[in-house]
């Protein structure tokens, strides 16, 4: 077999390209064997991300004419071929391929699970068409796609109410219906409450897995199509056998015990898919989607009195919170009261009292990034340095996917036992489609008055003990995560060494149901499935680890020295600072120069001293994935070189990929483009390589725990060349094999204790002076200006005037018209930014733009007026 091709994974195919992607030639002793070899090769070939004729060629090779040697060019005219695919006519606002539970097993290197935000509606859609619950399906956000099907299939749409039509005729949700070949399914806007809908097709969408999942992680540009759907995309369908339809009456119920035997057989596709006539999900089983939500949470891992006051915790559970328009799959940002805080600062972890030494986050953590809480979503970060006073339970995580900008919510505390029981009931309901599922609408009537208040303020410590000289404490982080913390709230590399030893022991003595282990600076997060691994058993296992590690504590670990180029004060960093100053927080104390801020808060004499310290320091990698995709969290081995800063408050909305920053006592290299809060020093090369294996990238992530980083200076232009060549394996990275010896390191600290104490005292004095200056100038906390304009009073409009209102809460990004312009129905008038997406606002009628009421950059509430159209004017 000979294969000639010019493409490989990661190649960008431009609009003008050679249409010959690959050529296959098979050679054998006879035609039959050669054709069998060729057919096998075609069947095992996967080309995804661009439409090709691969399936068409396969049909040709299998045709009778090809098998008998009678294949001519004119034979193709009569070849029966039906592509198993869907053409994307419009992509919608943000439509992505997802699967469930997503990408599990890479939390320790900063890869989120992704998958559906509303996993309940997603699984119900697959259930309706008879797929495995986690099969790839489409997540549709706010405004849906237009899809042309090229093969008969069955579909189901669940989630928030959405405009839905097939060749112009309305279609129902929460029930199956047939789409015939060449029909167009149009999904329009989400109507009313909620913001996401889900579309499943019989058999599922066919796409390759990346790191074990087909889920799209748009920020990382991998999984699914690597991005949101766009016009011109093609979605492949799983090819299923064309079996005769199973006859099920339209009235057949899905409730267990009432489904006819033939429908029971159809509930599982297995290896042989079998379509069904019509299934409708009873109203009682449909998730209740509203503008007022109740989210059940387990308090912790960071509560009163250590981090929050009792009043803070009381406020968390008594207040009604509002969803901010800058929410997304990364996290749901909330508006509400600010905490009083139990501490003045985070110490070495950062100036703000929300700062802590980095630990892993649980899915659904209520994360206080400064004074503003964010509920971390399925694309959220795995590691970070902010406190989390509560965590949404697994049975309620689906609700995060329907929290629309402007929606209101309350947090209700429950116990771990209650959370585990609720999840078990939900899983049983999905497996059996039982109308008694305790997680569906009836349970949302629970109120805070029904729950003893002490659950809201107690520190949910499950167990304490010792690992060597360190006391440890286990804190609940929801019902699927346990955070094991060692020692006091301080940076200690020896303590991180013991965290690593615990992680290695748990990996070597893995229990069924233990899913992931993610180390932090002074903690280890254990991700487990309580339906398989009871909490009591996990705690007993930790006690066994405690006993064994007391006898066999390692003192040496492998530690490579990795030399990284650094463009000092890089232009991409300056651009991010300028954007922040213009659109987020003008006059922030760390702007316009992060480097000057680092100098001032550390008491250094000049910027040259800052630069000298960065380039002459050995940084030890304590964690990976601090801001996604293998991003290292590192700290200087020598405490006399530890620069300490605070993080941005609020965080930046944009940071260039591989920017290098300092936050608290830690240095981080951003794994990808996104938000951020560390103070910039420069930019370096890639930490992650999605597509290519090279000498430096034997796996997608570059660095390992306990690697040492040393920087050397390059210019911004040199770095551009390095960044171009490095992922392709054309730039040799200097890496030296070494080891980290804990005994030797402790001896080094003892020998230099006086110098370390003197440097630390100088730094703390400068830090305290900065804090006092902030307190005196009112910069210690920051309040983001929120526009409070009210929706338009229709009765007050002049005659002939139609108000154009904002369909969502957000901010006005662009105006496409000016006062006096003539517009027609359907014309784009403005573009809003909401939930990290662009939303077009169109004219519902023709007329003249009479008055513009809002300007770019201003925030908008749901229903607030953008402009007036005079419908009586024709000129």
BAFI-431838 format. One record per residue (C-alpha): residue in one letter; z, y, x. Coordinates in steps of 0.1 Angstrom, whole numbers, plus 5000, padded with zeros to 4 digits. Layout:
# BAFI-431838
AZYX;...
# end
This chain:
# BAFI-431838
X500050005000;X499050345013;X500450674999;X499151015010;X501051314997;X501951665007;X504951714984;X508651624989;X511851704971;X512552074971;X508952184974;X508052484953;X504552424938;X502952764932;X500652854903;X497552814926;X497952474942;X495952174952;X495951954920;X495951634941;X499651574945;X499251224959;X496750944965;X497650574962;X495550294976;X496549924974;X494949644994;X495349274987;X493348944989;X492148984953;X491749234926;X494649104904;X497149124932;X495949464943;X496249604908;X499649444903;X500749614936;X499349944925;X500949924890;X504249844905;X504050144929;X503150384901;X505950254879;X508450314907;X507150664914;X509150964900;X507751314901;X509951554882;X509851934878;X506151974874;X503751804849;X501451544865;X499051274853;X501250994865;X501750824831;X498050864824;X497050694856;X499450414848;X497750364814;X494350354832;X495450094857;X496849874829;X493749904807;X491549604801;X488549774817;X490549824850;X491849474849;X488349314845;X486649554869;X484649724841;X486250074845;X483750354844;X484250734840;X483150714804;X485750444797;X488350724798;X486950874766;X488050574746;X491350514764;X494250514739;X496950724755;X499950904739;X502151094764;X505851044758;X506751404762;X507651744746;X505952074755;X508152384757;X506452664738;X509452904742;X512452834763;X515053014742;X517853224757;X519452944777;X518452594768;X519352324793;X519351944797;X522851804798;X524451464798;X528051354793;X530551344810;X528451504836;X528651494874;X532051324881;X533251244916;X532351564936;X535151804925;X536551784960;X533451944975;X532952214948;X530552044924;X531552094887;X530851834861;X528552054841;X527451864810;X527752014774;X530252294767;X530752154732;X530951784741;X531951684706;X528751824689;X526751684718;X528051324713;X527651344676;X523951444680;X523451134702;X525450924678;X523151024649;X519950904666;X521550594680;X521750684716;X524650614740;X527050904735;X526251054770;X522451034769;X520551344781;X520051594753;X519451974750;X522152234748;X520952554730;X522752884734;X522453174709;X518653154706;X516752824706;X513352694720;X510052614704;X509152244711;X505852064705;X506251684704;X503451454716;X505051134702;X506651034670;X510351034673;X513651094655;X515851394663;X519151534652;X520651884656;X524351954656;X526752234666;X526652594653;X524352674624;X520952754638;X517552844623;X515652524623;X512152444611;X509352184616;X505852324613;X507452614594;X509352394569;X513252414570;X515052114585;X518652004581;X521451984607;X523851694612;X521351444600;X518351264615;X514751354606;X511351244619;X509151454641;X505551334642;X503151374672;X501751724676;X504351884653;X506252194664;X510052214661;X511252564662;X514952654668;X515753014662;X518953214663;X522453084659;X523653214625;X527353324620;X530153174640;X529752964672;X527153004699;X525752654708;X523652384691;X522552044704;X519351854700;X519151484707;X516051264705;X515950884699;X516150724733;X517051044751;X515151264775;X513951104807;X515051294838;X516251174872;X519951194882;X521251414909;X524651304923;X524951054895;X524151284865;X521251454848;X523351754837;X521852084847;X523952304869;X521952634868;X524052814894;X523452534919;X519852484908;X520052114904;X520251854877;X517951844846;X515152084853;X517352274878;X517452574855;X517152684819;X513952574801;X510952814804;X507652834786;X505252584799;X507852324809;X507351964799;X510251734789;X509651364794;X511051124767;X512450774773;X509750524764;X511150304737;X509649994721;X507750064689;X509949844667;X509749834629;X511950094612;X515349974598;X515650054562;X518750254554;X519250444522;X519650824525;X522950794508;X524350544533;X527650674548;X528550654584;X532150574576;X533350244591;X533149964566;X530650134544;X527650114567;X525149834558;X524849554584;X521349664594;X522650014601;X525549874621;X522949704643;X521050024647;X524050214659;X523450084694;X520150124712;X521149914742;X518049804761;X515849784730;X515850114711;X515550084673;X514950404652;X516650454619;X515450594586;X517950854578;X521550914587;X523651214576;X527051294590;X529551354562;X530851714560;X534351604567;X533251474602;X531451794612;X533352004637;X534752324620;X533152624637;X534752964630;X535453304644;X539253234646;X540152944668;X543252744677;X543252594712;X545952334719;X547252354754;X549752194777;X551852464795;X551352474832;X550852414860;X552152764867;X554652894842;X557953074839;X560153154858;X558253094891;X555053294883;X555353444848;X558253594830;X559553434798;X558153734779;X554753664795;X554753314782;X555953424748;X553053664747;X550553404758;X551353194727;X552053464702;X549153694708;X545653664694;X543153684722;X539553804720;X536553654738;X534953904762;X531153934762;X531053844799;X531753484792;X529553184801;X529552814810;X531552914841;X534453054821;X535453224789;X536853564797;X539653694773;X540854034763;X544554064755;X547954184768;X548554204806;X551453994821;X554554164835;X554653894862;X557653734878;X556653834914;X555554164929;X552854004951;X551353674961;X552453724997;X550153555022;X547953434993;X547153794983;X548454134971;X548254064934;X551053854918;X548353624903;X547353514938;X548553174951;X547652944980;X544452774968;X544652464947;X542252264926;X541752374890;X541752144860;X538952164834;X539952404807;X542552594828;X543652934816;X543153104849;X544553454855;X542153624879;X544253934884;X545454054850;X542653904830;X542653534818;X539553324820;X539352974805;X537452774831;X534352594816;X532252294826;X530452494853;X533652654866;X534952644902;X536952354915;X539252534940;X540852884938;X543853094944;X544953214910;X547753094887;X547152904855;X549952914829;X548252664805;X545452414803;X543352324772;X543751964762;X540851724764;X540551684726;X540052064723;X537652124752;X534652114729;X535852434713;X535152624745;X531452574738;X531552764705;X533653064716;X531253344709;X531753694723;X534053874699;X535653554685;X539453534683;X541753254694;X545453154697;X546952914721;X549352644707;X551452434731;X551652054727;X553151774748;X551351544771;X551951254747;X550551444718;X547451544737;X546851184748;X547151064712;X544851334699;X542151234725;X542550864716;X541950954679;X538951164687;X537450884708;X538150634681;X536550864656;X533350894677;X533250514683;X533750434646;X532650754629;X535950734610;X536551024586;X540251004595;X539551144630;X542651354636;X540851604658;X538551744632;X539152044610;X542451964593;X544451974625;X543552324633;X545952444606;X548752394631;X550752714638;X553052834666;X555952834641;X555552454638;X556152404675;X559552444693;X559252754714;X560852594745;X557552414751;X555952744758;X558352844786;X559552534803;X558052434836;X556352104830;X557651914861;X557051544857;X558651424890;X560051534923;X560551354956;X559751394993;X556851335016;X558351345051;X560251675055;X558651825024;X559951824989;X557151764964;X556851844927;X554351714902;X553051974877;X551051884846;X547652054845;X546551944811;X546451584800;X543851464826;X545151634858;X548351614878;X549051874905;X551251744934;X552652034954;X554352004987;X557052245000;X557552614995;X554852874986;X553652935021;X550752845044;X551752555067;X548952355084;X551352065090;X551952055052;X548152045046;X548051745071;X550551555049;X548551635018;X545551475035;X547651165043;X548651135007;X545051164996;X543950895020;X546750665008;X545750704971;X542050644980;X543050324998;X545350214970;X543150334941;X544350254905;X541950194876;X541450524858;X541950734889;X538850954890;X539051224917;X541351364944;X541051724954;X543251874981;X544352234982;X546352425009;X549752274999;X548752054970;X546751754959;X545151744924;X544851404908;X542151364882;X542851064860;X542050924826;X545250884806;X543450644782;X543150404812;X545950514835;X549250614817;X551050914833;X554250694838;X552250444859;X550650724880;X554050874887;X555350524897;X552450494920;X553350824937;X556850694943;X555350394961;X553250634982;X556350834990;X558050525004;X555150395024;X554150735039;X557750775052;X557050475074;X553350525084;X552650895088;X549450965109;X549551235136;X545851265144;X542651335124;X538951375133;X538051745136;X534551855145;X533952205160;X531052365141;X529452685155;X528052915128;X525953225132;X527353535115;X525553855106;X528354115108;X528554355079;X525354205065;X523054405043;X523554155014;X527254225015;X526754595014;X524454554984;X527054354966;X529654624973;X527354894960;X526654694927;X530354644923;X531155014928;X528355114904;X529054874875;X532554724878;X535154944894;X534255274909;X536855394934;X538355054941;X540555084972;X538554824991;X535355014987;X533055145000;X533854935032;X535654605030;X535954605067;X537854935068;X540154795040;X540754475061;X541654695091;X544054915071;X545954645053;X546454455085;X547554755106;X544754715132;X543755005154;X539955015146;X537054815132;X536354675167;X539754495165;X538754335132;X535454215146;X537054085178;X539553885157;X536853725135;X534653625164;X537453485186;X539153265161;X539152895154;X539152855116;X540452525103;X538852395071;X541552315046;X539452285015;X535852255003;X534352404972;X536452724971;X533452894955;X531252594948;X528952364968;X530852274999;X532152625005;X534952605031;X538452745026;X539652795062;X542452965080;X542953055117;X544752795137;X546553065156;X548853265131;X548353575154;X544753585142;X545353555105;X544053865087;X545553895052;X543854085024;X543954094986;X541053984964;X538954204943;X540454294909;X538454244888;X536154014906;X532554094916;X529853994892;X527453914921;X527853774957;X524953664979;X524853294989;X526753225021;X528453555023;X531653525044;X534853685032;X538653695036;X541053665007;X544853625012;X545153455046;X541953255041;X538353275051;X535553145028;X531853095030;X530353124995;X528352804988;X525952974964;X525153304947;X527553404920;X530753614913;X533453654939;X536553834951;X536953784989;X536654085012;X533254075031;X532954045068;X529253915070;X526853635061;X525953305076;X523752995071;X523752745042;X526752525034;X524752295010;X521352135012;X520252004978;X516951824987;X516751735024;X518551515048;X518651665083;X520751615115;X523351855101;X523151735065;X523651365063;X525051455029;X524351765008;X527451945021;X527752055057;X531452065065;X534351825062;X538051855058;X539751955091;X536552075107;X536952385129;X534652685125;X533752925153;X531353225147;X528853375170;X527053705162;X523353735152;X521454025137;X520454035100;X516853965109;X517753675131;X519853535103;X516853555079;X514853325102;X517853095107;X518353065069;X514652985065;X514552705091;X518052545089;X517652365055;X514352215069;X516052075100;X514252325123;X517352505135;X519752295157;X523452355148;X525952305176;X528552055165;X531151905189;X533251605180;X536951655185;X540351585168;X543251765154;X546651645168;X549551755147;X552151705175;X550251915199;X549752185173;X553452205165;X554152235202;X551652535204;X553452705175;X556852655192;X555652805225;X554153115209;X556853175182;X557953525194;X554353655196;X553553505161;X556653675146;X555854015161;X552254005148;X553453885114;X555954175112;X553254435120;X550954285094;X553554275067;X554554635073;X550954745069;X550654525038;X553754675023;X552555035030;X549254955012;X551154814982;X553355124980;X550255344981;X548755154953;X551855174932;X552155544937;X548455604929;X548355374899;X545955134915;X548254824915;X546754714882;X543354794867;X542354844831;X538654784824;X537255044799;X536254874767;X534155064741;X535955064708;X533255214686;X533155064651;X530154904633;X527855134614;X528755244579;X525555164560;X526555394532;X526655694556;X523055644568;X520555914558;X517855814532;X514955604548;X516955514579;X517555154590;X520255084615;X519454844644;X522754674652;X523854454681;X523654084672;X526353994697;X529154154717;X527854264751;X526554554771;X523254744768;X521154654798;X517754814790;X516155034763;X512554954757;X511855264734;X512655634733;X513355874704;X510055944686;X508355624695;X506555434667;X507555064665;X506354764646;X508254474631;X509154224659;X508754474687;X511454444714;X513654754712;X516454684737;X517754404760;X521454324759;X523554134785;X526053894769;X527653574781;X525653604814;X522353604794;X519653854784;X519453904746;X516354074731;X516954304701;X513754334680;X512754564651;X513054424616;X510754684602;X508054934612;X508855304616;X509755574641;X512755574664;X514855854649;X517955844670;X519355644700;X523055604698;X523855394729;X522755424765;X522255154792;X525555034807;X527655094776;X529454804760;X528854694725;X530754504699;X529254274673;X527554494647;X527654814666;X524655044661;X522055084688;X519555314672;X518055434639;X514555364626;X512955594601;X511055364579;X509455644559;X507755784589;X504255664599;X503655904628;
# end
